[in-house]
């Protein structure tokens, strides 16, 4: 008794091949699922863009000082990238302050003068009264310890 399964078209294998799987249908189903995934991804991307724009439109405007806080420096102490150059720059700024003239309060006639000139003025005029160490405290005879 020999049983026949179908007409035998499209079956190239011998008695060991599986004749029940239609590979063409499997590939079509796989292509359909992949196309469905791509379409769903495109729809989700479009929906996310739409919702992102909707949320952005409903947000209140940003405070005016928001842009001022971009790239803030970290709190001190900060690492020095080139200590020798930074020290030289600091010394140059200090030298410019100590050797230059500038107005502190022009209406009152108060100005900054170079340190060398300030020493000369202090030597000529003397130090103002009220500056310097306080007078030494004297012990009163009534408050002392006696026998």
N, CA, C and O atoms as a GROMACS GRO file, in nm:
protein
  588
    1UNK      N    1   0.080  -0.118   0.000
    1UNK     CA    2   0.000   0.000   0.000
    1UNK      C    3   0.085   0.124   0.000
    1UNK      O    4   0.158   0.152   0.095
    2UNK      N    5   0.075   0.195  -0.101
    2UNK     CA    6   0.148   0.318  -0.115
    2UNK      C    7   0.050   0.434  -0.105
    2UNK      O    8  -0.053   0.436  -0.172
    3UNK      N    9   0.087   0.531  -0.018
    3UNK     CA   10   0.001   0.650  -0.004
    3UNK      C   11   0.065   0.766  -0.075
    3UNK      O   12   0.187   0.785  -0.069
    4UNK      N   13  -0.014   0.842  -0.142
    4UNK     CA   14   0.036   0.959  -0.213
    4UNK      C   15  -0.012   1.084  -0.141
    4UNK      O   16  -0.129   1.095  -0.104
    5UNK      N   17   0.077   1.178  -0.123
    5UNK     CA   18   0.044   1.306  -0.060
    5UNK      C   19   0.056   1.416  -0.163
    5UNK      O   20   0.164   1.472  -0.179
    6UNK      N   21  -0.045   1.449  -0.229
    6UNK     CA   22  -0.045   1.558  -0.324
    6UNK      C   23   0.000   1.514  -0.460
    6UNK      O   24   0.020   1.396  -0.487
    7UNK      N   25   0.015   1.613  -0.546
    7UNK     CA   26   0.046   1.584  -0.686
    7UNK      C   27   0.194   1.563  -0.708
    7UNK      O   28   0.236   1.509  -0.810
    8UNK      N   29   0.276   1.608  -0.611
    8UNK     CA   30   0.419   1.591  -0.629
    8UNK      C   31   0.486   1.709  -0.694
    8UNK      O   32   0.607   1.705  -0.714
    9UNK      N   33   0.411   1.816  -0.729
    9UNK     CA   34   0.472   1.934  -0.790
    9UNK      C   35   0.548   2.014  -0.684
    9UNK      O   36   0.500   2.030  -0.571
   10UNK      N   37   0.662   2.064  -0.718
   10UNK     CA   38   0.738   2.151  -0.629
   10UNK      C   39   0.811   2.077  -0.520
   10UNK      O   40   0.870   2.142  -0.433
   11UNK      N   41   0.811   1.950  -0.520
   11UNK     CA   42   0.881   1.874  -0.418
   11UNK      C   43   1.003   1.811  -0.483
   11UNK      O   44   0.993   1.714  -0.559
   12UNK      N   45   1.117   1.869  -0.452
   12UNK     CA   46   1.238   1.821  -0.517
   12UNK      C   47   1.307   1.714  -0.436
   12UNK      O   48   1.392   1.642  -0.489
   13UNK      N   49   1.274   1.702  -0.312
   13UNK     CA   50   1.344   1.608  -0.225
   13UNK      C   51   1.292   1.467  -0.240
   13UNK      O   52   1.189   1.442  -0.303
   14UNK      N   53   1.366   1.376  -0.182
   14UNK     CA   54   1.329   1.237  -0.185
   14UNK      C   55   1.238   1.202  -0.068
   14UNK      O   56   1.164   1.288  -0.019
   15UNK      N   57   1.242   1.081  -0.024
   15UNK     CA   58   1.152   1.037   0.082
   15UNK      C   59   1.182   1.103   0.218
   15UNK      O   60   1.096   1.095   0.305
   16UNK      N   61   1.299   1.168   0.241
   16UNK     CA   62   1.332   1.230   0.370
   16UNK      C   63   1.290   1.374   0.382
   16UNK      O   64   1.305   1.430   0.491
   17UNK      N   65   1.238   1.438   0.281
   17UNK     CA   66   1.200   1.580   0.287
   17UNK      C   67   1.061   1.596   0.342
   17UNK      O   68   0.974   1.511   0.326
   18UNK      N   69   1.042   1.711   0.411
   18UNK     CA   70   0.911   1.741   0.468
   18UNK      C   71   0.828   1.810   0.362
   18UNK      O   72   0.864   1.917   0.314
   19UNK      N   73   0.720   1.748   0.327
   19UNK     CA   74   0.636   1.799   0.219
   19UNK      C   75   0.519   1.880   0.271
   19UNK      O   76   0.438   1.929   0.191
   20UNK      N   77   0.507   1.896   0.403
   20UNK     CA   78   0.391   1.967   0.458
   20UNK      C   79   0.415   2.117   0.474
   20UNK      O   80   0.318   2.190   0.492
   21UNK      N   81   0.539   2.167   0.469
   21UNK     CA   82   0.570   2.310   0.488
   21UNK      C   83   0.576   2.377   0.353
   21UNK      O   84   0.648   2.334   0.263
   22UNK      N   85   0.500   2.484   0.341
   22UNK     CA   86   0.502   2.565   0.219
   22UNK      C   87   0.594   2.685   0.246
   22UNK      O   88   0.551   2.782   0.308
   23UNK      N   89   0.719   2.678   0.201
   23UNK     CA   90   0.819   2.780   0.231
   23UNK      C   91   0.783   2.915   0.171
   23UNK      O   92   0.817   3.018   0.230
   24UNK      N   93   0.718   2.918   0.060
   24UNK     CA   94   0.677   3.043  -0.003
   24UNK      C   95   0.582   3.118   0.090
   24UNK      O   96   0.593   3.240   0.104
   25UNK      N   97   0.490   3.049   0.154
   25UNK     CA   98   0.396   3.112   0.248
   25UNK      C   99   0.468   3.161   0.373
   25UNK      O  100   0.433   3.267   0.426
   26UNK      N  101   0.567   3.087   0.420
   26UNK     CA  102   0.645   3.130   0.537
   26UNK      C  103   0.718   3.260   0.507
   26UNK      O  104   0.719   3.351   0.590
   27UNK      N  105   0.780   3.270   0.388
   27UNK     CA  106   0.852   3.392   0.352
   27UNK      C  107   0.755   3.509   0.332
   27UNK      O  108   0.788   3.622   0.368
   28UNK      N  109   0.640   3.486   0.278
   28UNK     CA  110   0.541   3.592   0.264
   28UNK      C  111   0.495   3.643   0.400
   28UNK      O  112   0.483   3.763   0.421
   29UNK      N  113   0.471   3.550   0.493
   29UNK     CA  114   0.428   3.589   0.628
   29UNK      C  115   0.538   3.670   0.698
   29UNK      O  116   0.509   3.769   0.764
   30UNK      N  117   0.663   3.627   0.683
   30UNK     CA  118   0.776   3.699   0.743
   30UNK      C  119   0.787   3.840   0.685
   30UNK      O  120   0.808   3.936   0.759
   31UNK      N  121   0.773   3.853   0.554
   31UNK     CA  122   0.779   3.985   0.490
   31UNK      C  123   0.663   4.072   0.536
   31UNK      O  124   0.681   4.192   0.560
   32UNK      N  125   0.545   4.013   0.550
   32UNK     CA  126   0.429   4.088   0.598
   32UNK      C  127   0.452   4.140   0.740
   32UNK      O  128   0.421   4.256   0.769
   33UNK      N  129   0.506   4.057   0.830
   33UNK     CA  130   0.533   4.098   0.969
   33UNK      C  131   0.638   4.208   0.972
   33UNK      O  132   0.623   4.306   1.046
   34UNK      N  133   0.743   4.195   0.893
   34UNK     CA  134   0.846   4.301   0.889
   34UNK      C  135   0.790   4.432   0.837
   34UNK      O  136   0.820   4.539   0.892
   35UNK      N  137   0.708   4.426   0.733
   35UNK     CA  138   0.645   4.549   0.681
   35UNK      C  139   0.553   4.609   0.785
   35UNK      O  140   0.549   4.731   0.800
   36UNK      N  141   0.480   4.527   0.857
   36UNK     CA  142   0.391   4.576   0.963
   36UNK      C  143   0.471   4.644   1.073
   36UNK      O  144   0.429   4.747   1.125
   37UNK      N  145   0.585   4.588   1.110
   37UNK     CA  146   0.672   4.649   1.213
   37UNK      C  147   0.722   4.785   1.166
   37UNK      O  148   0.720   4.881   1.243
   38UNK      N  149   0.765   4.794   1.040
   38UNK     CA  150   0.815   4.922   0.988
   38UNK      C  151   0.704   5.027   0.986
   38UNK      O  152   0.727   5.142   1.023
   39UNK      N  153   0.584   4.989   0.945
   39UNK     CA  154   0.472   5.083   0.943
   39UNK      C  155   0.438   5.128   1.084
   39UNK      O  156   0.415   5.247   1.107
   40UNK      N  157   0.436   5.036   1.180
   40UNK     CA  158   0.406   5.073   1.319
   40UNK      C  159   0.512   5.166   1.376
   40UNK      O  160   0.480   5.261   1.448
   41UNK      N  161   0.639   5.141   1.344
   41UNK     CA  162   0.746   5.230   1.391
   41UNK      C  163   0.730   5.370   1.332
   41UNK      O  164   0.748   5.469   1.403
   42UNK      N  165   0.696   5.379   1.205
   42UNK     CA  166   0.677   5.509   1.142
   42UNK      C  167   0.559   5.582   1.205
   42UNK      O  168   0.566   5.703   1.228
   43UNK      N  169   0.451   5.511   1.232
   43UNK     CA  170   0.334   5.574   1.297
   43UNK      C  171   0.369   5.621   1.438
   43UNK      O  172   0.327   5.730   1.477
   44UNK      N  173   0.443   5.544   1.514
   44UNK     CA  174   0.482   5.584   1.650
   44UNK      C  175   0.576   5.704   1.647
   44UNK      O  176   0.566   5.793   1.732
   45UNK      N  177   0.666   5.709   1.549
   45UNK     CA  178   0.755   5.823   1.538
   45UNK      C  179   0.674   5.949   1.509
   45UNK      O  180   0.696   6.053   1.571
   46UNK      N  181   0.581   5.941   1.414
   46UNK     CA  182   0.497   6.056   1.382
   46UNK      C  183   0.412   6.099   1.501
   46UNK      O  184   0.397   6.218   1.527
   47UNK      N  185   0.356   6.003   1.573
   47UNK     CA  186   0.276   6.035   1.691
   47UNK      C  187   0.360   6.102   1.799
   47UNK      O  188   0.315   6.197   1.863
   48UNK      N  189   0.482   6.052   1.820
   48UNK     CA  190   0.567   6.113   1.922
   48UNK      C  191   0.605   6.257   1.884
   48UNK      O  192   0.610   6.343   1.972
   49UNK      N  193   0.633   6.283   1.757
   49UNK     CA  194   0.663   6.420   1.714
   49UNK      C  195   0.543   6.511   1.736
   49UNK      O  196   0.558   6.623   1.784
   50UNK      N  197   0.424   6.463   1.701
   50UNK     CA  198   0.303   6.541   1.719
   50UNK      C  199   0.279   6.573   1.867
   50UNK      O  200   0.251   6.688   1.902
   51UNK      N  201   0.291   6.472   1.953
   51UNK     CA  202   0.267   6.493   2.095
   51UNK      C  203   0.374   6.582   2.158
   51UNK      O  204   0.345   6.661   2.247
   52UNK      N  205   0.498   6.569   2.112
   52UNK     CA  206   0.604   6.655   2.164
   52UNK      C  207   0.576   6.801   2.131
   52UNK      O  208   0.596   6.888   2.216
   53UNK      N  209   0.530   6.828   2.010
   53UNK     CA  210   0.494   6.965   1.971
   53UNK      C  211   0.374   7.016   2.051
   53UNK      O  212   0.371   7.133   2.089
   54UNK      N  213   0.277   6.930   2.076
   54UNK     CA  214   0.161   6.969   2.156
   54UNK      C  215   0.202   7.006   2.298
   54UNK      O  216   0.156   7.107   2.352
   55UNK      N  217   0.288   6.926   2.357
   55UNK     CA  218   0.335   6.954   2.494
   55UNK      C  219   0.415   7.083   2.496
   55UNK      O  220   0.401   7.162   2.589
   56UNK      N  221   0.500   7.105   2.396
   56UNK     CA  222   0.582   7.226   2.391
   56UNK      C  223   0.494   7.350   2.375
   56UNK      O  224   0.527   7.455   2.431
   57UNK      N  225   0.384   7.340   2.301
   57UNK     CA  226   0.295   7.455   2.283
   57UNK      C  227   0.221   7.490   2.411
   57UNK      O  228   0.187   7.606   2.433
   58UNK      N  229   0.196   7.392   2.496
   58UNK     CA  230   0.120   7.416   2.620
   58UNK      C  231   0.207   7.461   2.736
   58UNK      O  232   0.154   7.502   2.839
   59UNK      N  233   0.338   7.455   2.722
   59UNK     CA  234   0.428   7.494   2.830
   59UNK      C  235   0.434   7.646   2.842
   59UNK      O  236   0.428   7.715   2.740
   60UNK      N  237   0.447   7.699   2.965
   60UNK     CA  238   0.466   7.844   2.979
   60UNK      C  239   0.603   7.883   2.926
   60UNK      O  240   0.693   7.799   2.918
   61UNK      N  241   0.620   8.009   2.891
   61UNK     CA  242   0.751   8.052   2.839
   61UNK      C  243   0.859   8.038   2.946
   61UNK      O  244   0.830   8.047   3.066
   62UNK      N  245   0.980   8.015   2.903
   62UNK     CA  246   1.092   8.000   2.995
   62UNK      C  247   1.123   8.133   3.062
   62UNK      O  248   1.104   8.238   3.001
   63UNK      N  249   1.170   8.131   3.189
   63UNK     CA  250   1.208   8.256   3.256
   63UNK      C  251   1.319   8.326   3.179
   63UNK      O  252   1.400   8.261   3.114
   64UNK      N  253   1.324   8.459   3.188
   64UNK     CA  254   1.424   8.532   3.109
   64UNK      C  255   1.568   8.501   3.148
   64UNK      O  256   1.658   8.517   3.066
   65UNK      N  257   1.592   8.459   3.271
   65UNK     CA  258   1.730   8.433   3.313
   65UNK      C  259   1.774   8.290   3.288
   65UNK      O  260   1.882   8.251   3.333
   66UNK      N  261   1.695   8.212   3.220
   66UNK     CA  262   1.731   8.073   3.194
   66UNK      C  263   1.860   8.064   3.114
   66UNK      O  264   1.945   7.981   3.144
   67UNK      N  265   1.875   8.146   3.014
   67UNK     CA  266   1.995   8.143   2.931
   67UNK      C  267   2.119   8.191   3.004
   67UNK      O  268   2.231   8.158   2.964
   68UNK      N  269   2.102   8.268   3.111
   68UNK     CA  270   2.217   8.319   3.184
   68UNK      C  271   2.287   8.208   3.263
   68UNK      O  272   2.404   8.223   3.298
   69UNK      N  273   2.219   8.099   3.290
   69UNK     CA  274   2.277   7.992   3.370
   69UNK      C  275   2.340   7.882   3.286
   69UNK      O  276   2.376   7.778   3.340
   70UNK      N  277   2.353   7.901   3.159
   70UNK     CA  278   2.415   7.798   3.075
   70UNK      C  279   2.564   7.791   3.104
   70UNK      O  280   2.631   7.893   3.119
   71UNK      N  281   2.613   7.672   3.112
   71UNK     CA  282   2.754   7.643   3.140
   71UNK      C  283   2.807   7.717   3.262
   71UNK      O  284   2.906   7.790   3.252
   72UNK      N  285   2.744   7.700   3.378
   72UNK     CA  286   2.797   7.766   3.497
   72UNK      C  287   2.927   7.698   3.540
   72UNK      O  288   2.947   7.578   3.516
   73UNK      N  289   3.014   7.774   3.601
   73UNK     CA  290   3.138   7.717   3.650
   73UNK      C  291   3.108   7.634   3.774
   73UNK      O  292   3.018   7.667   3.851
   74UNK      N  293   3.181   7.528   3.795
   74UNK     CA  294   3.160   7.450   3.916
   74UNK      C  295   3.204   7.530   4.038
   74UNK      O  296   3.279   7.626   4.024
   75UNK      N  297   3.159   7.492   4.157
   75UNK     CA  298   3.198   7.568   4.276
   75UNK      C  299   3.348   7.556   4.303
   75UNK      O  300   3.413   7.461   4.259
   76UNK      N  301   3.400   7.653   4.376
   76UNK     CA  302   3.542   7.654   4.408
   76UNK      C  303   3.572   7.544   4.508
   76UNK      O  304   3.481   7.508   4.582
   77UNK      N  305   3.686   7.491   4.515
   77UNK     CA  306   3.803   7.515   4.432
   77UNK      C  307   3.794   7.438   4.300
   77UNK      O  308   3.749   7.323   4.297
   78UNK      N  309   3.835   7.502   4.194
   78UNK     CA  310   3.833   7.438   4.062
   78UNK      C  311   3.975   7.395   4.024
   78UNK      O  312   4.073   7.454   4.069
   79UNK      N  313   3.983   7.294   3.943
   79UNK     CA  314   4.113   7.247   3.896
   79UNK      C  315   4.172   7.349   3.799
   79UNK      O  316   4.101   7.409   3.719
   80UNK      N  317   4.301   7.366   3.808
   80UNK     CA  318   4.371   7.457   3.717
   80UNK      C  319   4.422   7.378   3.599
   80UNK      O  320   4.489   7.275   3.615
   81UNK      N  321   4.391   7.425   3.479
   81UNK     CA  322   4.437   7.354   3.360
   81UNK      C  323   4.582   7.386   3.329
   81UNK      O  324   4.656   7.299   3.282
   82UNK      N  325   4.625   7.510   3.354
   82UNK     CA  326   4.765   7.547   3.335
   82UNK      C  327   4.804   7.642   3.449
   82UNK      O  328   4.792   7.764   3.435
   83UNK      N  329   4.850   7.588   3.561
   83UNK     CA  330   4.876   7.668   3.680
   83UNK      C  331   4.980   7.778   3.659
   83UNK      O  332   4.964   7.888   3.712
   84UNK      N  333   5.084   7.751   3.583
   84UNK     CA  334   5.189   7.852   3.564
   84UNK      C  335   5.134   7.974   3.489
   84UNK      O  336   5.165   8.087   3.527
   85UNK      N  337   5.055   7.952   3.386
   85UNK     CA  338   4.999   8.063   3.309
   85UNK      C  339   4.898   8.141   3.394
   85UNK      O  340   4.895   8.264   3.391
   86UNK      N  341   4.816   8.068   3.471
   86UNK     CA  342   4.716   8.135   3.554
   86UNK      C  343   4.782   8.218   3.664
   86UNK      O  344   4.734   8.326   3.697
   87UNK      N  345   4.892   8.169   3.721
   87UNK     CA  346   4.965   8.245   3.822
   87UNK      C  347   5.026   8.369   3.760
   87UNK      O  348   5.023   8.477   3.820
   88UNK      N  349   5.083   8.356   3.640
   88UNK     CA  350   5.140   8.473   3.572
   88UNK      C  351   5.032   8.576   3.541
   88UNK      O  352   5.055   8.696   3.557
   89UNK      N  353   4.914   8.532   3.497
   89UNK     CA  354   4.803   8.625   3.472
   89UNK      C  355   4.760   8.696   3.600
   89UNK      O  356   4.733   8.816   3.599
   90UNK      N  357   4.754   8.622   3.711
   90UNK     CA  358   4.716   8.682   3.840
   90UNK      C  359   4.818   8.787   3.880
   90UNK      O  360   4.781   8.896   3.923
   91UNK      N  361   4.944   8.755   3.868
   91UNK     CA  362   5.051   8.852   3.902
   91UNK      C  363   5.043   8.976   3.814
   91UNK      O  364   5.065   9.087   3.862
   92UNK      N  365   5.012   8.960   3.686
   92UNK     CA  366   4.998   9.075   3.596
   92UNK      C  367   4.881   9.164   3.638
   92UNK      O  368   4.892   9.286   3.639
   93UNK      N  369   4.767   9.100   3.674
   93UNK     CA  370   4.652   9.180   3.719
   93UNK      C  371   4.682   9.253   3.850
   93UNK      O  372   4.644   9.368   3.867
   94UNK      N  373   4.751   9.185   3.942
   94UNK     CA  374   4.787   9.250   4.068
   94UNK      C  375   4.882   9.366   4.044
   94UNK      O  376   4.867   9.472   4.105
   95UNK      N  377   4.980   9.346   3.956
   95UNK     CA  378   5.076   9.453   3.926
   95UNK      C  379   5.006   9.572   3.862
   95UNK      O  380   5.041   9.687   3.890
   96UNK      N  381   4.906   9.547   3.776
   96UNK     CA  382   4.833   9.656   3.712
   96UNK      C  383   4.754   9.736   3.817
   96UNK      O  384   4.746   9.858   3.808
   97UNK      N  385   4.696   9.667   3.915
   97UNK     CA  386   4.620   9.737   4.021
   97UNK      C  387   4.715   9.816   4.110
   97UNK      O  388   4.683   9.929   4.147
   98UNK      N  389   4.830   9.759   4.145
   98UNK     CA  390   4.923   9.825   4.236
   98UNK      C  391   5.002   9.938   4.170
   98UNK      O  392   5.056  10.023   4.240
   99UNK      N  393   5.010   9.941   4.039
   99UNK     CA  394   5.091  10.044   3.974
   99UNK      C  395   5.009  10.141   3.891
   99UNK      O  396   5.066  10.219   3.815
  100UNK      N  397   4.878  10.138   3.902
  100UNK     CA  398   4.796  10.226   3.819
  100UNK      C  399   4.715  10.326   3.901
  100UNK      O  400   4.697  10.310   4.022
  101UNK      N  401   4.666  10.426   3.832
  101UNK     CA  402   4.579  10.526   3.891
  101UNK      C  403   4.434  10.494   3.853
  101UNK      O  404   4.407  10.449   3.742
  102UNK      N  405   4.342  10.517   3.948
  102UNK     CA  406   4.201  10.496   3.918
  102UNK      C  407   4.119  10.573   4.021
  102UNK      O  408   4.161  10.592   4.135
  103UNK      N  409   4.001  10.618   3.979
  103UNK     CA  410   3.911  10.687   4.070
  103UNK      C  411   3.831  10.586   4.151
  103UNK      O  412   3.776  10.491   4.096
  104UNK      N  413   3.824  10.607   4.283
  104UNK     CA  414   3.737  10.529   4.369
  104UNK      C  415   3.604  10.602   4.379
  104UNK      O  416   3.498  10.542   4.358
  105UNK      N  417   3.610  10.733   4.413
  105UNK     CA  418   3.491  10.819   4.419
  105UNK      C  419   3.533  10.957   4.371
  105UNK      O  420   3.591  11.035   4.446
  106UNK      N  421   3.502  10.986   4.246
  106UNK     CA  422   3.547  11.111   4.185
  106UNK      C  423   3.484  11.232   4.251
  106UNK      O  424   3.547  11.337   4.262
  107UNK      N  425   3.358  11.220   4.295
  107UNK     CA  426   3.290  11.334   4.357
  107UNK      C  427   3.355  11.373   4.490
  107UNK      O  428   3.354  11.491   4.526
  108UNK      N  429   3.410  11.278   4.563
  108UNK     CA  430   3.475  11.307   4.691
  108UNK      C  431   3.624  11.326   4.676
  108UNK      O  432   3.692  11.361   4.772
  109UNK      N  433   3.677  11.303   4.557
  109UNK     CA  434   3.819  11.321   4.532
  109UNK      C  435   3.903  11.206   4.585
  109UNK      O  436   4.020  11.226   4.618
  110UNK      N  437   3.847  11.086   4.593
  110UNK     CA  438   3.921  10.970   4.641
  110UNK      C  439   3.969  10.890   4.520
  110UNK      O  440   3.890  10.852   4.434
  111UNK      N  441   4.100  10.868   4.514
  111UNK     CA  442   4.157  10.798   4.400
  111UNK      C  443   4.254  10.691   4.448
  111UNK      O  444   4.306  10.698   4.560
  112UNK      N  445   4.277  10.592   4.363
  112UNK     CA  446   4.380  10.493   4.389
  112UNK      C  447   4.508  10.543   4.324
  112UNK      O  448   4.506  10.594   4.212
  113UNK      N  449   4.619  10.528   4.394
  113UNK     CA  450   4.749  10.569   4.341
  113UNK      C  451   4.841  10.447   4.345
  113UNK      O  452   4.814  10.351   4.418
  114UNK      N  453   4.949  10.450   4.268
  114UNK     CA  454   5.043  10.338   4.274
  114UNK      C  455   5.099  10.321   4.415
  114UNK      O  456   5.111  10.418   4.490
  115UNK      N  457   5.132  10.198   4.450
  115UNK     CA  458   5.176  10.168   4.587
  115UNK      C  459   5.302  10.244   4.624
  115UNK      O  460   5.317  10.287   4.739
  116UNK      N  461   5.394  10.261   4.530
  116UNK     CA  462   5.517  10.335   4.561
  116UNK      C  463   5.485  10.481   4.595
  116UNK      O  464   5.542  10.536   4.689
  117UNK      N  465   5.397  10.542   4.520
  117UNK     CA  466   5.356  10.681   4.546
  117UNK      C  467   5.281  10.691   4.678
  117UNK      O  468   5.299  10.788   4.752
  118UNK      N  469   5.198  10.593   4.710
  118UNK     CA  470   5.125  10.594   4.836
  118UNK      C  471   5.220  10.586   4.956
  118UNK      O  472   5.196  10.649   5.058
  119UNK      N  473   5.326  10.508   4.943
  119UNK     CA  474   5.426  10.499   5.052
  119UNK      C  475   5.496  10.633   5.070
  119UNK      O  476   5.520  10.675   5.183
  120UNK      N  477   5.529  10.701   4.958
  120UNK     CA  478   5.593  10.833   4.967
  120UNK      C  479   5.500  10.933   5.036
  120UNK      O  480   5.544  11.009   5.122
  121UNK      N  481   5.372  10.934   4.999
  121UNK     CA  482   5.276  11.027   5.060
  121UNK      C  483   5.261  10.997   5.208
  121UNK      O  484   5.258  11.090   5.289
  122UNK      N  485   5.253  10.871   5.246
  122UNK     CA  486   5.240  10.835   5.388
  122UNK      C  487   5.365  10.875   5.465
  122UNK      O  488   5.355  10.917   5.581
  123UNK      N  489   5.483  10.864   5.405
  123UNK     CA  490   5.608  10.903   5.472
  123UNK      C  491   5.614  11.055   5.489
  123UNK      O  492   5.662  11.102   5.592
  124UNK      N  493   5.568  11.132   5.390
  124UNK     CA  494   5.571  11.278   5.399
  124UNK      C  495   5.469  11.330   5.499
  124UNK      O  496   5.502  11.414   5.583
  125UNK      N  497   5.346  11.282   5.493
  125UNK     CA  498   5.237  11.335   5.576
  125UNK      C  499   5.224  11.264   5.710
  125UNK      O  500   5.169  11.321   5.804
  126UNK      N  501   5.272  11.145   5.721
  126UNK     CA  502   5.253  11.066   5.842
  126UNK      C  503   5.121  10.991   5.833
  126UNK      O  504   5.036  11.021   5.749
  127UNK      N  505   5.105  10.895   5.921
  127UNK     CA  506   4.983  10.816   5.921
  127UNK      C  507   4.871  10.896   5.985
  127UNK      O  508   4.898  10.977   6.073
  128UNK      N  509   4.746  10.875   5.945
  128UNK     CA  510   4.635  10.946   6.006
  128UNK      C  511   4.620  10.905   6.153
  128UNK      O  512   4.653  10.793   6.193
  129UNK      N  513   4.568  10.998   6.231
  129UNK     CA  514   4.546  10.971   6.373
  129UNK      C  515   4.431  10.870   6.386
  129UNK      O  516   4.335  10.875   6.309
  130UNK      N  517   4.443  10.782   6.481
  130UNK     CA  518   4.338  10.683   6.502
  130UNK      C  519   4.377  10.548   6.450
  130UNK      O  520   4.311  10.448   6.478
  131UNK      N  521   4.483  10.543   6.373
  131UNK     CA  522   4.529  10.415   6.323
  131UNK      C  523   4.648  10.370   6.406
  131UNK      O  524   4.722  10.453   6.458
  132UNK      N  525   4.666  10.245   6.419
  132UNK     CA  526   4.780  10.192   6.494
  132UNK      C  527   4.730  10.109   6.610
  132UNK      O  528   4.610  10.092   6.629
  133UNK      N  529   4.825  10.057   6.688
  133UNK     CA  530   4.784   9.971   6.798
  133UNK      C  531   4.719  10.053   6.910
  133UNK      O  532   4.751  10.171   6.926
  134UNK      N  533   4.630   9.993   6.988
  134UNK     CA  534   4.569  10.066   7.099
  134UNK      C  535   4.672  10.090   7.211
  134UNK      O  536   4.770  10.017   7.222
  135UNK      N  537   4.648  10.193   7.291
  135UNK     CA  538   4.744  10.219   7.400
  135UNK      C  539   4.743  10.103   7.500
  135UNK      O  540   4.641  10.036   7.517
  136UNK      N  541   4.857  10.080   7.565
  136UNK     CA  542   4.862   9.969   7.661
  136UNK      C  543   4.774   9.997   7.782
  136UNK      O  544   4.760  10.112   7.826
  137UNK      N  545   4.715   9.894   7.834
  137UNK     CA  546   4.627   9.908   7.953
  137UNK      C  547   4.715   9.921   8.076
  137UNK      O  548   4.812   9.848   8.092
  138UNK      N  549   4.680  10.015   8.164
  138UNK     CA  550   4.754  10.036   8.288
  138UNK      C  551   4.676   9.976   8.403
  138UNK      O  552   4.553   9.984   8.407
  139UNK      N  553   4.746   9.918   8.497
  139UNK     CA  554   4.681   9.860   8.613
  139UNK      C  555   4.660   9.967   8.718
  139UNK      O  556   4.752  10.042   8.750
  140UNK      N  557   4.540   9.974   8.771
  140UNK     CA  558   4.513  10.072   8.876
  140UNK      C  559   4.560  10.020   9.012
  140UNK      O  560   4.553   9.900   9.037
  141UNK      N  561   4.607  10.110   9.101
  141UNK     CA  562   4.660  10.064   9.229
  141UNK      C  563   4.551  10.005   9.318
  141UNK      O  564   4.581   9.920   9.402
  142UNK      N  565   4.425  10.046   9.303
  142UNK     CA  566   4.319   9.996   9.390
  142UNK      C  567   4.278   9.855   9.350
  142UNK      O  568   4.231   9.778   9.434
  143UNK      N  569   4.294   9.821   9.225
  143UNK     CA  570   4.247   9.691   9.178
  143UNK      C  571   4.353   9.584   9.183
  143UNK      O  572   4.327   9.470   9.144
  144UNK      N  573   4.472   9.618   9.229
  144UNK     CA  574   4.580   9.519   9.228
  144UNK      C  575   4.568   9.423   9.346
  144UNK      O  576   4.486   9.442   9.435
  145UNK      N  577   4.650   9.324   9.344
  145UNK     CA  578   4.651   9.228   9.454
  145UNK      C  579   4.758   9.271   9.553
  145UNK      O  580   4.874   9.289   9.517
  146UNK      N  581   4.722   9.286   9.668
  146UNK     CA  582   4.821   9.332   9.768
  146UNK      C  583   4.811   9.251   9.895
  146UNK      O  584   4.714   9.178   9.917
  147UNK      N  585   4.918   9.266   9.982
  147UNK     CA  586   4.921   9.195  10.109
  147UNK      C  587   4.900   9.287  10.222
  147UNK      O  588   4.899   9.244  10.338
   0.00000   0.00000   0.00000
